[in-house]
């Protein structure tokens, strides 16, 4: 579904991504894990068209989407749920959902109801300003907002950032649930343990390059991954 | 008492025109974080456009032409002078705005000379009206009504249309907005279009009671409306509305009691006081710093 080929990105004067290649199969969950500054977020933001790549290619459903407008990329079916949630704090929850469906021309009432079934808490808070929600609720809203665009591929950047462990579990359950409805997931996480557990396939990124790849299980049991990212000693 | 009430009506009328211009400042500031110093001069150019269109067309055609032409002017200025500086430091784009302001003034001087040109009388607006023992004209009565009507429409657009939704999103967070599929540049164009339309309407209402336009007649009202926008809290539409009415009313009343010389100074004293005591203005944006 998504093929990233030899991607190079310069960002903020440094080579943040140095020749990354990976594929995301339709219907799967793919995780990119790695330390701070490894280039994971930059990769997602380049796919979303926010940052321009300097070299390489990105293919989505057989067409190159490299350096397309973000608007065009969203239209083709890729959404990014950004790091730090980035909900619109001075808009109500329902307006946040509506703006997620900005490019859609069909009726969105059904989808809003579906979202409310999936996230009952958002229904309660429907008219509340998004800025007054708790961190966990804001993350749910950000995921829900991304979902409103009816994406084929949903990218999530650090959805567990700064959330309590219980809420993190909740978020990961929701990601699995979304995947089961047929949405392909590309996940970037520092919480390597959780990210590998739900992943069909995973890649480890270090300083802008992919250093390891495998199924989620393989990487969970890999000694190097264990010591570097899972905090387990041999 | 009669004199006082009549002056109040005049003040509210000027205030309405000020409010329409102040909203232009506030909208653009909200979305680009830019004080569009050329906005007052757009207002002046709208005056000239009106003069030339009424020379060739009847009023009911020249008013829409003026509004549309001003709207195009505002959008073109944004595309030419501000868009290329999107990623430049904010100071550069502000200096560009000041440049556009001087360009418009000098261009108008070159085309129309610095002498005041007569503003076409719109008889409908000039009509004398008596309310009880108060004498006034149609423009003074209509200005605040039109202003409030336009503000209500604007608020409705912001709340209930996709364009409004995108404007609110872009004014808060460029990157998140573009991740929703919003085209930032289009949204910015809409903002300039709306601001310029309001300036054109304000210009028609304002100059009808002034009778002449000259190349610098946009600069002082422009600055005053900027003060009005700051007073109300820049970025806030109700703030700009109230700020506009407040400045217009105070200025007229000061003139009415015989201190004409100080009326402009007073406006800027307000600016200084607001900046010292309450820099965010009456309804300034509260900054939510929650990550």
Interface residues (C-beta under 8 A of the other chain):
Chain A: X48 X50 X69 X70 X71 X74 X75 X79 X80 X82 X84 X86 X87 X88 X89 X90 X91 X95 X98 X99 X100 X102 X103 X131 X145 X149 X162
Chain B: X162 X165 X166 X168 X169 X172 X173 X175 X176 X177 X178 X179 X180 X181 X182 X183 X288 X290 X291
